Amino acid sequence: MKTVKRIIGIDPALTKTGWAVIDSSGNERKYIASGVIKTDASAPLSERLALIYQGVGEIYDLYQPNECAVEYTFVNKNPTSTLLLGHGRAASIIAAGTRAIPVFEY
């Protein structure tokens, strides 16, 4: 009997945070769901981060993943953009951490 592991992948960003859920068993993968959490670029940073945290948290609660994969932030030409992207990543990671979901960075 193969063990099924549910994995959520997060592609963090401040305006559009993408996510997808799969079930993995041995060499088999099954698509479960995917979507985007959108925020208003003109909204204050704190509101945007709260929306990402809440939205990702709701997805974690709904799909109950065993682990989370978050895209690693690479350095952009603009350090401010890189830092802001890191804030969006952190919101997703903290939401996983508060639910004891192991996070792996790729």
VMD Tcl script that builds the backbone (N, CA, C; Angstrom):
set m [mol new atoms 318]
animate dup $m
set s [atomselect $m all]
$s set {name element resname resid chain x y z} {
  {N N MET 1 A 0.845 -1.174 0.000}
  {CA C MET 1 A 0.000 0.000 0.000}
  {C C MET 1 A 0.894 1.243 0.000}
  {N N LYS 2 A 0.691 2.117 -0.969}
  {CA C LYS 2 A 1.469 3.346 -1.074}
  {C C LYS 2 A 0.872 4.428 -0.184}
  {N N THR 3 A 1.766 5.204 0.421}
  {CA C THR 3 A 1.335 6.334 1.218}
  {C C THR 3 A 1.115 7.532 0.310}
  {N N VAL 4 A 0.019 8.230 0.509}
  {CA C VAL 4 A -0.279 9.421 -0.274}
  {C C VAL 4 A 0.137 10.638 0.538}
  {N N LYS 5 A 0.934 11.486 -0.090}
  {CA C LYS 5 A 1.366 12.727 0.544}
  {C C LYS 5 A 0.733 13.883 -0.215}
  {N N ARG 6 A 0.090 14.780 0.511}
  {CA C ARG 6 A -0.512 15.964 -0.115}
  {C C ARG 6 A 0.479 17.120 -0.001}
  {N N ILE 7 A 0.780 17.720 -1.132}
  {CA C ILE 7 A 1.774 18.789 -1.200}
  {C C ILE 7 A 1.133 20.035 -1.798}
  {N N ILE 8 A 1.396 21.178 -1.171}
  {CA C ILE 8 A 0.966 22.455 -1.731}
  {C C ILE 8 A 2.214 23.213 -2.168}
  {N N GLY 9 A 2.158 23.770 -3.349}
  {CA C GLY 9 A 3.235 24.603 -3.854}
  {C C GLY 9 A 2.779 26.050 -3.880}
  {N N ILE 10 A 3.659 26.945 -3.439}
  {CA C ILE 10 A 3.340 28.370 -3.385}
  {C C ILE 10 A 4.332 29.135 -4.253}
  {N N ASP 11 A 3.816 29.970 -5.146}
  {CA C ASP 11 A 4.622 30.892 -5.949}
  {C C ASP 11 A 4.308 32.283 -5.428}
  {N N PRO 12 A 5.109 32.769 -4.477}
  {CA C PRO 12 A 4.754 34.002 -3.783}
  {C C PRO 12 A 4.972 35.269 -4.603}
  {N N ALA 13 A 4.110 36.223 -4.370}
  {CA C ALA 13 A 4.227 37.569 -4.933}
  {C C ALA 13 A 3.257 38.454 -4.158}
  {N N LEU 14 A 3.456 39.751 -4.233}
  {CA C LEU 14 A 2.558 40.646 -3.503}
  {C C LEU 14 A 1.240 40.890 -4.221}
  {N N THR 15 A 1.241 40.868 -5.551}
  {CA C THR 15 A -0.008 41.122 -6.265}
  {C C THR 15 A -0.740 39.833 -6.631}
  {N N LYS 16 A -0.007 38.779 -6.965}
  {CA C LYS 16 A -0.618 37.503 -7.354}
  {C C LYS 16 A 0.212 36.362 -6.786}
  {N N THR 17 A -0.280 35.753 -5.719}
  {CA C THR 17 A 0.378 34.589 -5.132}
  {C C THR 17 A -0.296 33.348 -5.690}
  {N N GLY 18 A 0.463 32.582 -6.449}
  {CA C GLY 18 A -0.078 31.372 -7.052}
  {C C GLY 18 A 0.084 30.184 -6.117}
  {N N TRP 19 A -0.813 29.217 -6.248}
  {CA C TRP 19 A -0.738 28.006 -5.438}
  {C C TRP 19 A -1.296 26.823 -6.211}
  {N N ALA 20 A -0.828 25.634 -5.860}
  {CA C ALA 20 A -1.344 24.405 -6.449}
  {C C ALA 20 A -1.196 23.284 -5.435}
  {N N VAL 21 A -2.141 22.356 -5.457}
  {CA C VAL 21 A -2.135 21.215 -4.554}
  {C C VAL 21 A -2.121 19.945 -5.386}
  {N N ILE 22 A -1.233 19.019 -5.006}
  {CA C ILE 22 A -1.182 17.703 -5.643}
  {C C ILE 22 A -1.132 16.627 -4.573}
  {N N ASP 23 A -1.527 15.436 -4.945}
  {CA C ASP 23 A -1.291 14.254 -4.131}
  {C C ASP 23 A -0.166 13.482 -4.797}
  {N N SER 24 A 0.777 13.015 -3.988}
  {CA C SER 24 A 1.934 12.282 -4.494}
  {C C SER 24 A 1.999 10.918 -3.816}
  {N N SER 25 A 2.139 9.882 -4.628}
  {CA C SER 25 A 2.257 8.518 -4.118}
  {C C SER 25 A 3.237 7.765 -5.012}
  {N N GLY 26 A 4.428 7.490 -4.484}
  {CA C GLY 26 A 5.453 6.844 -5.301}
  {C C GLY 26 A 5.793 7.732 -6.479}
  {N N ASN 27 A 5.661 7.195 -7.688}
  {CA C ASN 27 A 5.938 7.962 -8.903}
  {C C ASN 27 A 4.688 8.600 -9.496}
  {N N GLU 28 A 3.576 8.492 -8.801}
  {CA C GLU 28 A 2.313 9.019 -9.314}
  {C C GLU 28 A 1.985 10.365 -8.686}
  {N N ARG 29 A 1.459 11.275 -9.520}
  {CA C ARG 29 A 1.027 12.591 -9.060}
  {C C ARG 29 A -0.404 12.807 -9.528}
  {N N LYS 30 A -1.210 13.405 -8.649}
  {CA C LYS 30 A -2.601 13.695 -9.005}
  {C C LYS 30 A -2.883 15.154 -8.682}
  {N N TYR 31 A -3.340 15.895 -9.691}
  {CA C TYR 31 A -3.732 17.286 -9.518}
  {C C TYR 31 A -4.983 17.359 -8.654}
  {N N ILE 32 A -4.970 18.276 -7.667}
  {CA C ILE 32 A -6.125 18.454 -6.802}
  {C C ILE 32 A -6.781 19.816 -7.058}
  {N N ALA 33 A -6.000 20.895 -6.977}
  {CA C ALA 33 A -6.578 22.235 -7.153}
  {C C ALA 33 A -5.454 23.248 -7.332}
  {N N SER 34 A -5.822 24.424 -7.842}
  {CA C SER 34 A -4.857 25.517 -7.972}
  {C C SER 34 A -5.614 26.837 -8.040}
  {N N GLY 35 A -4.873 27.925 -7.858}
  {CA C GLY 35 A -5.503 29.227 -7.926}
  {C C GLY 35 A -4.516 30.348 -7.667}
  {N N VAL 36 A -5.063 31.529 -7.532}
  {CA C VAL 36 A -4.259 32.729 -7.316}
  {C C VAL 36 A -4.930 33.576 -6.238}
  {N N ILE 37 A -4.129 34.079 -5.322}
  {CA C ILE 37 A -4.595 35.039 -4.331}
  {C C ILE 37 A -4.150 36.407 -4.824}
  {N N LYS 38 A -5.103 37.271 -5.116}
  {CA C LYS 38 A -4.783 38.590 -5.674}
  {C C LYS 38 A -4.937 39.667 -4.608}
  {N N THR 39 A -4.029 40.641 -4.668}
  {CA C THR 39 A -4.141 41.800 -3.790}
  {C C THR 39 A -4.104 43.056 -4.644}
  {N N ASP 40 A -4.628 44.126 -4.093}
  {CA C ASP 40 A -4.661 45.421 -4.759}
  {C C ASP 40 A -3.307 46.105 -4.580}
  {N N ALA 41 A -2.643 46.385 -5.680}
  {CA C ALA 41 A -1.313 46.999 -5.634}
  {C C ALA 41 A -1.314 48.364 -4.953}
  {N N SER 42 A -2.464 49.016 -4.885}
  {CA C SER 42 A -2.522 50.334 -4.252}
  {C C SER 42 A -2.827 50.255 -2.750}
  {N N ALA 43 A -3.126 49.065 -2.247}
  {CA C ALA 43 A -3.430 48.898 -0.829}
  {C C ALA 43 A -2.144 48.965 -0.007}
  {N N PRO 44 A -2.257 49.339 1.262}
  {CA C PRO 44 A -1.080 49.365 2.123}
  {C C PRO 44 A -0.451 47.966 2.233}
  {N N LEU 45 A 0.861 47.943 2.402}
  {CA C LEU 45 A 1.593 46.677 2.480}
  {C C LEU 45 A 1.018 45.764 3.562}
  {N N SER 46 A 0.701 46.308 4.719}
  {CA C SER 46 A 0.189 45.477 5.812}
  {C C SER 46 A -1.112 44.770 5.433}
  {N N GLU 47 A -1.985 45.450 4.703}
  {CA C GLU 47 A -3.246 44.836 4.264}
  {C C GLU 47 A -2.985 43.741 3.239}
  {N N ARG 48 A -2.054 43.985 2.342}
  {CA C ARG 48 A -1.747 42.993 1.310}
  {C C ARG 48 A -1.156 41.733 1.925}
  {N N LEU 49 A -0.242 41.903 2.884}
  {CA C LEU 49 A 0.364 40.755 3.552}
  {C C LEU 49 A -0.669 39.991 4.372}
  {N N ALA 50 A -1.563 40.712 5.029}
  {CA C ALA 50 A -2.624 40.060 5.803}
  {C C ALA 50 A -3.532 39.241 4.886}
  {N N LEU 51 A -3.847 39.770 3.713}
  {CA C LEU 51 A -4.693 39.056 2.757}
  {C C LEU 51 A -4.000 37.780 2.269}
  {N N ILE 52 A -2.702 37.871 1.988}
  {CA C ILE 52 A -1.949 36.681 1.563}
  {C C ILE 52 A -1.929 35.652 2.686}
  {N N TYR 53 A -1.614 36.096 3.904}
  {CA C TYR 53 A -1.563 35.197 5.059}
  {C C TYR 53 A -2.917 34.504 5.260}
  {N N GLN 54 A -3.996 35.269 5.240}
  {CA C GLN 54 A -5.333 34.707 5.450}
  {C C GLN 54 A -5.730 33.779 4.309}
  {N N GLY 55 A -5.467 34.220 3.076}
  {CA C GLY 55 A -5.857 33.414 1.916}
  {C C GLY 55 A -5.121 32.091 1.856}
  {N N VAL 56 A -3.812 32.134 2.059}
  {CA C VAL 56 A -3.025 30.905 2.044}
  {C C VAL 56 A -3.437 30.020 3.219}
  {N N GLY 57 A -3.690 30.635 4.374}
  {CA C GLY 57 A -4.128 29.862 5.536}
  {C C GLY 57 A -5.435 29.134 5.281}
  {N N GLU 58 A -6.362 29.779 4.612}
  {CA C GLU 58 A -7.635 29.126 4.276}
  {C C GLU 58 A -7.415 27.939 3.346}
  {N N ILE 59 A -6.483 28.090 2.418}
  {CA C ILE 59 A -6.168 26.993 1.491}
  {C C ILE 59 A -5.534 25.829 2.251}
  {N N TYR 60 A -4.609 26.145 3.169}
  {CA C TYR 60 A -4.009 25.095 4.002}
  {C C TYR 60 A -5.091 24.361 4.785}
  {N N ASP 61 A -6.005 25.117 5.388}
  {CA C ASP 61 A -7.064 24.512 6.198}
  {C C ASP 61 A -8.002 23.647 5.348}
  {N N LEU 62 A -8.299 24.099 4.149}
  {CA C LEU 62 A -9.209 23.361 3.274}
  {C C LEU 62 A -8.591 22.069 2.748}
  {N N TYR 63 A -7.337 22.126 2.278}
  {CA C TYR 63 A -6.724 20.980 1.607}
  {C C TYR 63 A -5.836 20.131 2.509}
  {N N GLN 64 A -5.522 20.611 3.713}
  {CA C GLN 64 A -4.760 19.840 4.703}
  {C C GLN 64 A -3.485 19.197 4.126}
  {N N PRO 65 A -2.563 20.006 3.589}
  {CA C PRO 65 A -1.342 19.422 3.020}
  {C C PRO 65 A -0.432 18.842 4.103}
  {N N ASN 66 A 0.354 17.834 3.698}
  {CA C ASN 66 A 1.366 17.261 4.587}
  {C C ASN 66 A 2.650 18.080 4.579}
  {N N GLU 67 A 2.865 18.790 3.469}
  {CA C GLU 67 A 4.037 19.653 3.369}
  {C C GLU 67 A 3.797 20.750 2.340}
  {N N CYS 68 A 4.668 21.746 2.415}
  {CA C CYS 68 A 4.536 22.925 1.565}
  {C C CYS 68 A 5.861 23.191 0.863}
  {N N ALA 69 A 5.794 23.490 -0.415}
  {CA C ALA 69 A 6.968 23.891 -1.193}
  {C C ALA 69 A 6.789 25.353 -1.585}
  {N N VAL 70 A 7.762 26.181 -1.208}
  {CA C VAL 70 A 7.695 27.607 -1.509}
  {C C VAL 70 A 8.863 27.970 -2.415}
  {N N GLU 71 A 8.547 28.716 -3.458}
  {CA C GLU 71 A 9.598 29.136 -4.382}
  {C C GLU 71 A 10.600 30.026 -3.658}
  {N N TYR 72 A 11.863 29.743 -3.858}
  {CA C TYR 72 A 12.951 30.515 -3.260}
  {C C TYR 72 A 13.086 31.847 -3.990}
  {N N THR 73 A 13.296 32.908 -3.243}
  {CA C THR 73 A 13.436 34.231 -3.844}
  {C C THR 73 A 14.834 34.399 -4.418}
  {N N PHE 74 A 14.886 34.730 -5.684}
  {CA C PHE 74 A 16.168 35.057 -6.295}
  {C C PHE 74 A 16.332 36.573 -6.246}
  {N N VAL 75 A 17.544 37.035 -6.379}
  {CA C VAL 75 A 17.816 38.464 -6.284}
  {C C VAL 75 A 17.512 39.133 -7.617}
  {N N ASN 76 A 16.634 40.114 -7.564}
  {CA C ASN 76 A 16.307 40.905 -8.746}
  {C C ASN 76 A 17.305 42.052 -8.879}
  {N N LYS 77 A 17.233 42.772 -9.957}
  {CA C LYS 77 A 18.066 43.961 -10.125}
  {C C LYS 77 A 17.678 45.046 -9.124}
  {N N ASN 78 A 16.410 45.054 -8.741}
  {CA C ASN 78 A 15.910 46.064 -7.815}
  {C C ASN 78 A 15.817 45.464 -6.411}
  {N N PRO 79 A 16.678 45.889 -5.484}
  {CA C PRO 79 A 16.652 45.320 -4.129}
  {C C PRO 79 A 15.323 45.532 -3.403}
  {N N THR 80 A 14.656 46.640 -3.664}
  {CA C THR 80 A 13.368 46.895 -3.015}
  {C C THR 80 A 12.339 45.854 -3.443}
  {N N SER 81 A 12.307 45.527 -4.723}
  {CA C SER 81 A 11.374 44.508 -5.219}
  {C C SER 81 A 11.666 43.155 -4.590}
  {N N THR 82 A 12.941 42.828 -4.458}
  {CA C THR 82 A 13.325 41.560 -3.845}
  {C C THR 82 A 12.866 41.505 -2.398}
  {N N LEU 83 A 13.044 42.585 -1.676}
  {CA C LEU 83 A 12.632 42.638 -0.277}
  {C C LEU 83 A 11.115 42.498 -0.143}
  {N N LEU 84 A 10.362 43.188 -0.988}
  {CA C LEU 84 A 8.901 43.103 -0.939}
  {C C LEU 84 A 8.419 41.687 -1.261}
  {N N LEU 85 A 9.060 41.048 -2.237}
  {CA C LEU 85 A 8.716 39.669 -2.572}
  {C C LEU 85 A 8.984 38.767 -1.375}
  {N N GLY 86 A 10.064 39.033 -0.660}
  {CA C GLY 86 A 10.378 38.263 0.538}
  {C C GLY 86 A 9.295 38.389 1.606}
  {N N HIS 87 A 8.695 39.561 1.719}
  {CA C HIS 87 A 7.591 39.743 2.664}
  {C C HIS 87 A 6.416 38.841 2.289}
  {N N GLY 88 A 6.103 38.772 1.010}
  {CA C GLY 88 A 5.016 37.904 0.543}
  {C C GLY 88 A 5.309 36.437 0.816}
  {N N ARG 89 A 6.552 36.036 0.603}
  {CA C ARG 89 A 6.983 34.669 0.911}
  {C C ARG 89 A 6.772 34.381 2.390}
  {N N ALA 90 A 7.199 35.338 3.215}
  {CA C ALA 90 A 7.109 35.150 4.661}
  {C C ALA 90 A 5.670 34.939 5.113}
  {N N ALA 91 A 4.734 35.664 4.531}
  {CA C ALA 91 A 3.327 35.509 4.905}
  {C C ALA 91 A 2.862 34.070 4.664}
  {N N SER 92 A 3.269 33.485 3.542}
  {CA C SER 92 A 2.892 32.102 3.224}
  {C C SER 92 A 3.586 31.112 4.153}
  {N N ILE 93 A 4.845 31.362 4.449}
  {CA C ILE 93 A 5.613 30.465 5.312}
  {C C ILE 93 A 5.088 30.509 6.746}
  {N N ILE 94 A 4.786 31.695 7.239}
  {CA C ILE 94 A 4.253 31.818 8.605}
  {C C ILE 94 A 2.899 31.122 8.717}
  {N N ALA 95 A 2.058 31.262 7.690}
  {CA C ALA 95 A 0.759 30.585 7.715}
  {C C ALA 95 A 0.944 29.073 7.807}
  {N N ALA 96 A 1.946 28.535 7.125}
  {CA C ALA 96 A 2.240 27.094 7.213}
  {C C ALA 96 A 2.792 26.754 8.598}
  {N N GLY 97 A 3.708 27.572 9.084}
  {CA C GLY 97 A 4.321 27.310 10.377}
  {C C GLY 97 A 3.329 27.285 11.524}
  {N N THR 98 A 2.332 28.153 11.477}
  {CA C THR 98 A 1.331 28.180 12.542}
  {C C THR 98 A 0.418 26.958 12.496}
  {N N ARG 99 A 0.497 26.203 11.415}
  {CA C ARG 99 A -0.300 24.986 11.272}
  {C C ARG 99 A 0.575 23.740 11.323}
  {N N ALA 100 A 1.843 23.908 11.671}
  {CA C ALA 100 A 2.812 22.806 11.775}
  {C C ALA 100 A 2.976 22.049 10.459}
  {N N ILE 101 A 2.868 22.770 9.341}
  {CA C ILE 101 A 3.095 22.174 8.021}
  {C C ILE 101 A 4.569 22.402 7.676}
  {N N PRO 102 A 5.330 21.336 7.452}
  {CA C PRO 102 A 6.734 21.508 7.082}
  {C C PRO 102 A 6.869 22.273 5.766}
  {N N VAL 103 A 7.823 23.189 5.717}
  {CA C VAL 103 A 8.030 24.019 4.536}
  {C C VAL 103 A 9.397 23.705 3.930}
  {N N PHE 104 A 9.410 23.494 2.616}
  {CA C PHE 104 A 10.640 23.275 1.873}
  {C C PHE 104 A 10.748 24.373 0.838}
  {N N GLU 105 A 11.957 24.883 0.632}
  {CA C GLU 105 A 12.164 25.988 -0.304}
  {C C GLU 105 A 12.902 25.481 -1.532}
  {N N TYR 106 A 12.372 25.829 -2.709}
  {CA C TYR 106 A 12.967 25.394 -3.972}
  {C C TYR 106 A 13.203 26.583 -4.874}
}
mol reanalyze $m
mol bondsrecalc $m
mol representation Tube
mol addrep $m
